[in-house]
Amino acid sequence: MRRSVLHDELESFALAESNRRVELVRAADRAAAQETQPAKSDVMWIPYGPAEEAHCVQIAADIGAAAAEYAAIRRGVGVMDSSQRGVIEVRGAHRIAFLQRMVTQDISKLKAGEACESFWLNRKGRIEADMCLCEFSDCMRIDLDRFVANDVAQQLQAFVFDEDVAIRDASDEYARLSLHGPAALRLLGEVGMDIDALSTQLHVASGAIAGQDVWCARRDQTGEVGVEIFCALTHVVALWRHLLEHASRGDIVARPVGWSAFNAARIEGGTPLFLVDFGKSNLPHESGVLARRVNFKKGCYLGQEVVARMESLGKPKQMLRALRVQGQAIPVSGAQIFAPSADGAGSFGDCVGAITSSTPAPMLGAVGVAFGMIKTAAATAGADVVIAAEGELTRATIQETLSFLQESKA
């Protein structure tokens, strides 16, 4: 398993926090001070990636305090090691014109300083990658899952003939940090970034922080401000330290956050993830984010006939929907979703889908919320379904939109 380049930084932070808690306990109860266990790091590491663990990357599920990490996302800024993300670099004068013929969104008028979310499909209209195309003055940097980056780069390069376009997987050269929270832009502004360029969604900016080049993309995924930061792999430790040390000297609530806190916030915010909530077997119409990824007025692209036929002639067999559990039980990923019993005599009827992601939702009083891939015939908003959660059957209601936050437009 590939170890995170920020492994030691996260371990050190967690150990310092553990030491601080131990000292607080000792100060509060001197009689028990001698019995207090020595501090230790509480980072929970999990693998992300293919089933073969040797090929995975290491990410932190939490850095010892998931509740505090979630609070940072909602009240300040969470700083996240996003080692699971990859980067494709596309250079050359014809890069936008070339990619316009490849991807599902219309990027023909994309300018430097702008970004666009899009799918890359195969010939059968299935999703090969969910991408955010970020156009900078020197090149386009494509944000996508690390474990599809190399394949996608090779697939795209195979379509280059005589165009001035060069495509490569640069995932091993870049490190990725993600800032999530209402204070994200303020923190970046205080360390020298031009935050005016990042004042709205899907805009990008380049600059320098602590003397090192960085490239930033505004991409809100949690219902709060979100900024993805690209930097050279060799500079990420210095950048990480600078951001957190600067915040600690002022009044910005900032701390490292792990996958658990981000996962809760992004589900609440209505953001499904590729290879988690939908994947390579899915059509764009099944993803839940069709309107944000596909333009039906542009010309041809790979898989376009399948997408157009689905839009004009029918409905997908299944679709991603948001579910609010009636209670605080949390279904696990893969849990079956059933229709209610048709005759009222039993507790459930046929299986109509499966849970893809779930979390207790702090913003909703810790009730269970989830995403699920559900057969279209059973996916009507407002309808109830039955799911297995924590050893019991419970009901859940299908939401109108993916977001559970009123302020979010997801």
N, C-alpha and C positions, 0 to 999 in steps of 0.2 A: 504494500500500500504506500502510495506517495505521501510523504509527510508534508504537512503545511509548512511553508516558509516562515509563517508566524507562530509556529508551534511553541517555541521558547518564550515568545512575548506573551502569549495567552496563558501559559503555565505560570509565568512570573506574576502576571496580574492576579490570577486566581489565588496564588499562594499569599500574595500581599493582602488580598481581601480576607482570606482565611485567618491570617495573623491578626488583622484588625478586629475581626469578630472574637477571636480568642481573648485578646486584650480587653475588649469590652466586657466579656463574661467575667474575667478575673477581677476587673475593677469593680464590678457590681456585686461580686460575692467573693470576698477575700477568703472566706472559710473553705470554699470549694476550689480555690485557685490551684492548690497543689494537685487536685484530681483532674484538672482540665487537660484534655488530650492535646498533644502538639499539633500545630497547624499543618495542613497539607493541601496540595492543590486539588480542586474539585472539578477540573475540566472533564467533561464527558465527550470523548472522541467517538465519532461514528464514521463508517465508510460511506462514500458516495460514488456511485458509478456502476460498472458492470458487475454481474454476479461473481466473477472471479475476483476475489478481494485483492489479489496482487496488482490488479490494474486500477484499483479505486484511488480516489484522493481522500485524504483525511480532512474532515471538517468538524468543528466543535458544535455539538448539540446544545450545550450551554457552558458558560464559564463560571459555574458555581452558584448562580443566582438568577434562574430563569425569570422570576417575577420582576426583579429589578431591571433585567434586560428589556423585558417587554415595556416596563414603565418608561425607560429611556426612549424607546421608539415613539411612545405616545406623548411624552412631555418634553423631551430634549432631543438627543440624537444618539442613535445606536450605530456603532462603528463595527462593521461585519467583514470578516475575512471571507471573500467569495472565491475560494480556490476551485470551486466546482464550475466556474464560468470560463469559457474559452474566448479567443479572439481570432478572427480572420482579418488579415490586411488585404485590401484591394487597392492597387495603385494603377496609374495610367490615365491618359486624357479621356479615354472612352469608358471609364468604369461605370458611370451612371447610366449611359446609354446601353451598355452591355447588361447590367443588372436589371434594367427596366424590362428586358426581354426574358428574364429568368424568374423573378419573384412575383408574388401575388398582389402587392401594392403598387400604386402608381408613384414612382420616384422620379419621373422625368423632369420635374421642376425642383428637385431637392437641391438646396444650396448649402454652402459651407456654413456650419453653425446649426444645422437642422438634423433631426433623426426621424426614423420611420420604422414602425413595427410591421413585420411581414413574415409570411411563410415561404419556405422553399419546398416544392412538392416533387414527387416522382411522376412518371408518365401515367400512372394509374390514379393520380390525384390525391395520393396519400401524403401525409406530412413527413418530410425528411428533417426539417429543422424549423424552430421558431426563433426568429432573429430580430434584433434591433440594429438597423443600419445607421451608423453615425458618420456623417460627412464632415470631415475636417478639411482644412485648406490643403494639406499635403497628401491625404489619402482617406479612404473610407475604412473605418474599423467596425467590424460586425461583431456584436455581442451575441453569444449563443452558448448552449451547453458544451462544456469542454469535450464530452465524449462523442459528439457528432462533428466537431470542428474539422478534424482532419479529413473525414469522408466528404463533408460538404465542400471543402476547399478543392479537393480532387475532382469532385463531380462538376463543380462550376468551371474549373480550369479546362476540363475536357470539351466544353462548349466554346472555348476561345479559339478563333481561327486567325484572322489577320488584324484583329483589334489591338489597340494599344492598351492592354490590360494585363496585369500580373496579380495572381491570387496565391496566398499562402496562409497556412495555419501558423499563427504566431503565438499560440497559447503558452508555449514554454518560455517565451521571452517577456511576457507581461505578467504582472501581478494585478489582482483585482480586489479593490475595497468597495464596499457599499455603505453609504450613509442613509439612514432612515430616521425621519423625525422632523418635527416642526422647526428645530434649530439647525438643521443641516446647512442651509444656505448661509445663515449667520456665521457658523463656524468656518465655512469655506471663505467667506468674505474677510474674516478677521485674519486668516492666514495668507491672504494675498490673491485669491481668485476673483475674477470678474463675475460677480453673481448676477449682474443685470442680464447677462446672456443666458442664465439658467433660471430666469424668473418664471418661465412657462414650461409646460410638459414638452418632452421630445425636442429639446434644444441642447446643443453641446457647446463646450468652450475648452480651449487649451490655455495653459499657463504654467506657472511654476509655484511649487510649495516647498519651503525649506531648501530652495536652490535646485530642486529637481523638477524636470518636466513632467506634467500630468495632463491627462485628457479626461474631461468630465462630461457625462451625459445625464440629463434630467429625465428620470423615469420613475414615476410614482407607482409603487406596487402595494403599499400598505394602507392607503387612505391618508397617508402623510407625505411630505416631501421625500423624494428619493433621488439620490445621485450616485451613479456608477462612476468609479474612478479607475482609469487605466494608468499604470506607471511601469517603468522598467522593473523587472524582478529584483534586480540588485539594489533598488532604492526603496522597496516597500517597507522594510523595517524602520528606516529613518522617517519615512512619511507617517507610518502608524504612530510612532512615538511622538512626533511633532503635533499631530492632531490631538491626541489625548492629553499631552502635557499642556498644550495651549488652553484646552477647555478647562483643565484642572486649575489653572491660574485665574480663571474668571468665574462667571456665574452660569455658564452653559452646563446643563446636566448631560454628560457624555460618558459612555462606557462601552466596552466591547460587548457585542451581542452574538449569540449563537443561532443555530438553525431553529431551535424550538421557539424562541421569541419571534423570529422573523416569520416562521410558519404560521403561528397564531395570528400575527398582524396581517399577513398577506391573504389568508383565508377570509378574515373579517373584511378586508378591503376589496375582496372579489377578484383576486389575481390567481388564476390557475397556472400551473407550470407544466411545460413540455417534459415528457418522460416521467412525470409524476401523476398528473391528472388527465392527460391525453398523450398519445405517442405516435409511433410510426405506423400503427395499424389504422389510425383515424383519418377521416376526411375533415377538411376545414369546417364544414357545417356541423360537425359533432363536437368541436373544440370549446364552444362557449364564447369564443372571442372572434367569431367570423367578421363582424362589422369593423373590428379594429385591425384586421390583418389583410382583408381582401377588398380590392376595388373591382367592381363589376363593369366599369366603363372603359378600362384600359384594353389594350390589344393582347395578343397571344403571349402565353408563357407556358412552361412545362406543366402539364396537368390541367390546363385551363378548360378544356372541353368537358372534363368530368365535373369540375366546379360549376360551370355554366349550366350544364344539364341538370344538376342537382337543384340549382337555384330556380330554374324555370319550370321543371317538370315534376318535382316531388320533394319529399322530406327525407332526411337521413333516418336510418333505422334506430339511432340512439343519439343522445345529446348530453352534454355536461350541464348539470343543474346544481343549484345551491340548496341545501337542506338545513332546516332549523329543527333540532331534536326537541321533542316535548319532555324536557327534563334535563338533567346534567350528566346523563350517561354519554360516554364518548365511544362511537363505533370506530373500529380500527380499519385501516386501509385494506381493501379486499373483502370487507364484510358484505354479505348479500343484502340486496334491497328487494322487498316483496311488495306486491300489491295487497291491499286489504282484502280480506275474505269477501267474495262476491255475495254470498248468501247470509253473511253475518254470523254464521254458525261457528266458524273457525277464527283463529287469530290472524291468519294471513293466507294469501293466495299464491299465484305464480311468482317466480323470481323475475324481476324486471330490470335488474342492474346490480351495480356494485359501488361501494364507497371507494373514492380515490384519495381523499385527504380529509382529515378531521382535526378538531381542536376544541377545547373549552374556550369560549369567547369572553374575555374579561370585560369588553365593552358592552356585553349583553347580560351581565350578571353571572358569568361562567356557565351559561347553558351550552350544550353541545351544538356545534355547527359543522358542516361538512360539504364537500363537493362529491357528487356521484355521477357516474355515467349510467343513464337510464334510457330504456326503450322509449322512443318518441310517443308512442300511444299511451304511455303511463306518466309522461313528464309534464302534464298540465300544471301551470302555476296555481298554487292554492290547494292542490290535491295532497292527500296524506298517503304516506307509504309506511311500511313496517320494516324495521331494521334490527339486526342483532347487535346489542351493545352491552358490554360488561356482563355477559352471561344471561341477559334477559332480552325479551323482545320489547321494543318500544316504538312509538310512532314518531314520524318526522313530517314536516310540511315543506313542500317544494316552493321555493321563493320565486318571485317574478324576475329578479336580476341576480347576478352572482354576488353582488356586494351585500354585506350585512350592515354597512354604515350608511346612514342617511346622507352624509356629506359627500360620499364617494360617488363618482359617475360610472363606475365599472359596470 
